[in-house]
Amino acid sequence: QVQLVESGGGLVQPGGSLRLSCTASISTFLIQTMAWYRQAPGKERELVATIKTGHITNYADSAKGRFTISKDNAKKTMFLQMDSLNAEDTAVYYCYGRIGADVLWGQGTQVTVSS
C-alpha cells in the first residue's frame, strides 16, 4: 500500500512563508500526478497546485505567484513553498497522488495564518 505523509504545517503570521512536504513510500517518479489540495473549515476541498510527469505544473488562481509546487524524485518528496500567506490560506492541506486508476491521499497537515 503506497502511503503519502505530509509535514511542515503550523502557525504563521500574515505575510509569512511555509514549506509543506509530502513524502511517499515509493519513488515519486512513479506517481504520474501529484497535487496539493486544501480544505478550510466549512468549505469544500479545493485544488491548490498540481505537478505531473515531466514536472509540468499548474496552479489555482489563488496560488499563482505565491505558491510553488515541486518534487524531488530522489527524496520521494513533493513540496509546496507558500509565500505571502494570508488568513484565507488557513486550511488543512492534503497531499494527493495518482498511479493509473489508483488515487492516494495523505492525512493532512494544518496551516494556520494568524497574527
C-alpha positions as a Markdown table, in Angstrom:
| # | Residue | x | y | z |
|---|---|---|---|---|
| 1 | Gln | 0.0 | 0.0 | 0.0 |
| 2 | Val | 1.5 | 3.3 | -1.1 |
| 3 | Gln | 1.5 | 5.9 | 1.6 |
| 4 | Leu | 1.7 | 9.7 | 1.5 |
| 5 | Val | 2.7 | 11.6 | 4.6 |
| 6 | Glu | 2.6 | 15.4 | 4.9 |
| 7 | Ser | 4.6 | 17.6 | 7.2 |
| 8 | Gly | 5.6 | 21.2 | 7.6 |
| 9 | Gly | 2.3 | 22.8 | 8.6 |
| 10 | Gly | 2.0 | 25.1 | 11.5 |
| 11 | Leu | 1.1 | 28.6 | 12.6 |
| 12 | Val | 2.5 | 31.6 | 10.6 |
| 13 | Gln | 1.9 | 35.3 | 10.6 |
| 14 | Pro | 0.3 | 37.0 | 7.7 |
| 15 | Gly | 2.9 | 37.7 | 5.0 |
| 16 | Gly | 5.0 | 34.8 | 6.2 |
| 17 | Ser | 6.1 | 31.6 | 4.5 |
| 18 | Leu | 5.8 | 27.9 | 5.0 |
| 19 | Arg | 7.1 | 24.9 | 3.1 |
| 20 | Leu | 5.0 | 21.7 | 3.1 |
| 21 | Ser | 6.4 | 18.3 | 2.3 |
| 22 | Cys | 4.7 | 15.2 | 1.1 |
| 23 | Thr | 6.9 | 12.1 | 1.4 |
| 24 | Ala | 5.8 | 8.9 | -0.5 |
| 25 | Ser | 6.6 | 5.3 | 0.4 |
| 26 | Ile | 7.7 | 4.8 | -3.3 |
| 27 | Ser | 9.6 | 7.0 | -5.7 |
| 28 | Thr | 7.5 | 10.0 | -6.7 |
| 29 | Phe | 8.8 | 9.3 | -10.3 |
| 30 | Leu | 6.2 | 6.5 | -10.3 |
| 31 | Ile | 3.3 | 8.8 | -9.3 |
| 32 | Gln | 2.1 | 10.3 | -12.6 |
| 33 | Thr | 0.2 | 13.1 | -11.0 |
| 34 | Met | 0.7 | 14.7 | -7.6 |
| 35 | Ala | -1.1 | 17.6 | -6.1 |
| 36 | Trp | -1.8 | 19.7 | -3.1 |
| 37 | Tyr | -5.4 | 20.3 | -2.0 |
| 38 | Arg | -6.7 | 22.2 | 0.9 |
| 39 | Gln | -9.9 | 22.3 | 2.9 |
| 40 | Ala | -10.9 | 25.3 | 5.1 |
| 41 | Pro | -13.5 | 25.0 | 7.8 |
| 42 | Gly | -17.0 | 24.8 | 6.4 |
| 43 | Lys | -15.7 | 24.7 | 2.8 |
| 44 | Glu | -15.2 | 22.1 | 0.2 |
| 45 | Arg | -11.7 | 20.6 | -0.5 |
| 46 | Glu | -10.1 | 22.6 | -3.3 |
| 47 | Leu | -7.2 | 22.1 | -5.6 |
| 48 | Val | -4.2 | 24.3 | -5.0 |
| 49 | Ala | -1.5 | 23.0 | -7.4 |
| 50 | Thr | -0.5 | 20.0 | -9.4 |
| 51 | Ile | 2.7 | 18.6 | -10.8 |
| 52 | Lys | 2.7 | 15.9 | -13.4 |
| 53 | Thr | 5.4 | 13.7 | -15.0 |
| 54 | Gly | 8.0 | 16.0 | -16.6 |
| 55 | His | 7.5 | 18.5 | -13.8 |
| 56 | Ile | 4.6 | 20.1 | -15.5 |
| 57 | Thr | 2.9 | 22.4 | -13.0 |
| 58 | Asn | -0.5 | 24.1 | -12.7 |
| 59 | Tyr | -1.9 | 26.4 | -10.1 |
| 60 | Ala | -5.2 | 27.6 | -8.8 |
| 61 | Asp | -5.7 | 31.3 | -9.3 |
| 62 | Ser | -5.4 | 31.8 | -5.5 |
| 63 | Ala | -2.0 | 30.2 | -5.5 |
| 64 | Lys | -0.4 | 31.8 | -8.6 |
| 65 | Gly | 2.5 | 34.0 | -7.9 |
| 66 | Arg | 2.7 | 33.0 | -4.2 |
| 67 | Phe | 3.0 | 29.2 | -4.1 |
| 68 | Thr | 5.5 | 26.9 | -5.8 |
| 69 | Ile | 5.0 | 23.2 | -6.2 |
| 70 | Ser | 8.0 | 20.9 | -6.9 |
| 71 | Lys | 9.2 | 17.4 | -6.3 |
| 72 | Asp | 12.4 | 15.6 | -5.7 |
| 73 | Asn | 12.1 | 12.1 | -7.0 |
| 74 | Ala | 15.4 | 11.0 | -5.3 |
| 75 | Lys | 13.9 | 12.1 | -2.0 |
| 76 | Lys | 10.5 | 10.7 | -2.8 |
| 77 | Thr | 9.1 | 14.0 | -1.7 |
| 78 | Met | 6.8 | 16.7 | -3.2 |
| 79 | Phe | 6.9 | 20.2 | -1.8 |
| 80 | Leu | 4.7 | 23.3 | -1.6 |
| 81 | Gln | 6.5 | 26.5 | -1.0 |
| 82 | Met | 4.0 | 29.0 | 0.2 |
| 83 | Asp | 4.9 | 32.7 | 0.4 |
| 84 | Ser | 2.9 | 35.9 | 1.2 |
| 85 | Leu | 0.4 | 33.8 | 3.2 |
| 86 | Asn | -2.8 | 35.4 | 4.4 |
| 87 | Ala | -5.7 | 34.4 | 6.6 |
| 88 | Glu | -7.6 | 32.9 | 3.6 |
| 89 | Asp | -4.9 | 30.3 | 3.2 |
| 90 | Thr | -5.8 | 28.8 | 6.6 |
| 91 | Ala | -6.8 | 25.2 | 6.0 |
| 92 | Val | -5.8 | 21.6 | 6.2 |
| 93 | Tyr | -3.5 | 20.8 | 3.3 |
| 94 | Tyr | -3.7 | 17.4 | 1.7 |
| 95 | Cys | -1.2 | 15.6 | -0.5 |
| 96 | Tyr | -2.7 | 13.8 | -3.5 |
| 97 | Gly | -1.2 | 11.2 | -5.8 |
| 98 | Arg | -2.5 | 9.2 | -8.8 |
| 99 | Ile | -1.0 | 6.0 | -10.1 |
| 100 | Gly | -3.1 | 4.8 | -13.0 |
| 101 | Ala | -6.6 | 4.5 | -11.6 |
| 102 | Asp | -5.5 | 4.5 | -8.0 |
| 103 | Val | -5.8 | 7.6 | -6.0 |
| 104 | Leu | -3.8 | 8.3 | -2.9 |
| 105 | Trp | -4.3 | 10.8 | -0.1 |
| 106 | Gly | -2.3 | 11.9 | 2.8 |
| 107 | Gln | -3.7 | 12.5 | 6.3 |
| 108 | Gly | -3.4 | 16.3 | 6.0 |
| 109 | Thr | -1.4 | 19.0 | 7.8 |
| 110 | Gln | -2.9 | 22.1 | 9.3 |
| 111 | Val | -1.8 | 25.5 | 8.2 |
| 112 | Thr | -3.0 | 28.5 | 10.2 |
| 113 | Val | -2.2 | 32.0 | 9.2 |
| 114 | Ser | -2.9 | 34.4 | 12.1 |
| 115 | Ser | -1.3 | 37.3 | 13.9 |
